[in-house]
Amino acid sequence: MIRLGVVGTGRGKVFMNPPEHTDFKLTAVCDRCQDKLDLCKKRYDRDGTLRTFTDYDEMIHSGTVDAVILANYFNEHAPFAIKALNAGLHVMSECAAVNTLGEGVELCRAVEKSGKIYMIAENYLFTKVRLEMKRLYDEGELGQMLYGESEYCHPMDNRTTYTIAPGEYHWRNQIPATYYCTHAIGPVMYITGTMPVRANGFVGMHADQSYRGDELRGQDPVGVIVSQMDNGAVVRTMQGPVRVPSGRTCIHGTMGGAEIDRMTGNLTVWHDGSNKCGQPSIRTYNPDWPDFGELASAAGHGGGDFWTMYYFSRAIKTGEQPWLNVYRACAMSSVGILAWKSVCSGGQSFEMPDFACEEKRKKYENDNWTPFLKEGEDPAGKPPRTVSPWKPTEAAHVKAREVWESRHYWGLGFDQSVIDEFYTGKN
Ligand SMILES: NC(=O)c1ccc[n+]([C@@H]2O[C@H](COP(=O)([O-])OP(=O)(O)OC[C@H]3O[C@@H](n4cnc5c(N)ncnc54)[C@H](O)[C@@H]3O)[C@@H](O)[C@H]2O)c1
């Protein structure tokens, strides 16, 4: 049995009911907000032993957990991970793993020093169609990747974004358009086994931004990243809340190609005449799960929420770092940082640190470049969070505040049912 502590009670709730075929028992939950903890205690305390903590340091030194899952703020994961590793705990971190390149260096050192398991919970790798793409790639049916495309596009109405981003300084209202990148680049890295070695970033916008109405999020509507991979291939990824929902991934290989249809989720595979794999030159199908189909089908995010828990548990039991190890976690997350550096410098390309090599990564140890502001912090001297010549309207602020107040948001607290509705698709 692995005693599990979860930090953050929004997304974090997904991890509070460990599925079968994992060895976790939820023993502790941490959130800054006591009312959220009270709700978790009511809902997840099976045998009266669940401990709750408002103080993270207290939880990791309480002797009640062997492993932690970090579902706190997007840009604050690395310091939490480092503290847990230093306390002798295994860590699974929500995306992103790091907020700066310097944090990446420090995180890798902490994992190496502790000998504990570290994993990024990048669940978009493990949808059944992407698992099938990986199988095809591993079996050689597509050859080697020449070019790839991958998208994470999650449109949302204003009211929903107000509810899941409570506060003007909430990370969802600050995040630059390239930062939420792991759902798009992660699957390409997993399917093809390649690593990004440099990245360029771009943002899409329109000069007349009146269409944005009462959007509170000030960031550019869409971020596009072009990454060069370590096998020479080029990959275009995009993320942003623009209109067409998409979880599409497409791989063009030396012997064939495969693409997910963004509407049906079906997979289409093509071959040229040289392919001797015995398959027709084109086929479209909806693949089955390789294993644990029932459990994965019942889990969120197309099954990915089962697989991340499964692989984290397995890594702890075997003592072997998972595929989603700290080096891939840092590279996957840093693609968005490099791309934002690129956006801020007119499209210049930036090199990925080699996080696995101390000699090469050392020069990034003091790279603390980040566009995230703390509440009340003066933006002067910080990189911009947006390049769009647009600021949210006063009406956007008023409407957002109305939603926050109606949902009992008092700065830290929040009515949990709103988050529940969001994750179960009812909102
Ligand atoms: N992989 C996915 O599919 C997926 C989906 C949603 C969110 N996420 C990721 O999960 C993370 C959390 O997302 P969310 O939507 O729940 O965010 P959120 O901002 O709504 O919730 C974060 C929670 O962490 C708590 N928290 C923050 N700082 C804390 C501290 N110092 N001590 C204790 N608790 C603290 C907050 O009170 C809040 O309840 C983000 O990194 C996000 O990117 C991933």
The ligand as a Gaussian input file, in Angstrom:
#p B3LYP/6-31G(d) Opt

LIG

0 1
 N       -4.108000      16.982000     -16.998000
 C       -5.309000      17.514000     -17.094000
 O       -6.154000      17.054000     -17.840000
 C       -5.612000      18.691000     -16.236000
 C       -6.932000      19.178000     -16.124000
 C       -7.159000      20.279000     -15.281000
 C       -6.104000      20.843000     -14.586000
 N       -4.851000      20.325000     -14.723000
 C       -3.711000      20.894000     -13.989000
 O       -3.933000      20.689000     -12.584000
 C       -3.447000      21.798000     -11.847000
 C       -4.575000      22.338000     -10.978000
 O       -5.633000      22.741000     -11.829000
 P       -7.009000      23.298000     -11.212000
 O       -7.886000      23.594000     -12.356000
 O       -7.495000      22.421000     -10.129000
 O       -6.454000      24.675000     -10.590000
 P       -7.075000      25.575000      -9.458000
 O       -6.267000      26.808000      -9.460000
 O       -8.555000      25.638000      -9.657000
 O       -6.850000      24.737000      -8.122000
 C       -5.613000      24.674000      -7.446000
 C       -5.873000      24.280000      -6.023000
 O       -4.624000      24.266000      -5.338000
 C       -4.782000      24.889000      -4.082000
 N       -3.493000      25.468000      -3.696000
 C       -2.806000      26.407000      -4.339000
 N       -1.691000      26.728000      -3.657000
 C       -1.682000      25.940000      -2.555000
 C       -0.800000      25.830000      -1.438000
 N        0.291000      26.578000      -1.330000
 N       -1.101000      24.919000      -0.478000
 C       -2.222000      24.171000      -0.568000
 N       -3.111000      24.256000      -1.604000
 C       -2.845000      25.139000      -2.572000
 C       -5.810000      25.977000      -4.337000
 O       -6.458000      26.388000      -3.136000
 C       -6.771000      25.283000      -5.294000
 O       -7.795000      24.576000      -4.601000
 C       -2.917000      22.788000     -12.863000
 O       -1.542000      22.647000     -12.972000
 C       -3.562000      22.377000     -14.177000
 O       -2.741000      22.649000     -15.266000
 C       -4.599000      19.277000     -15.524000

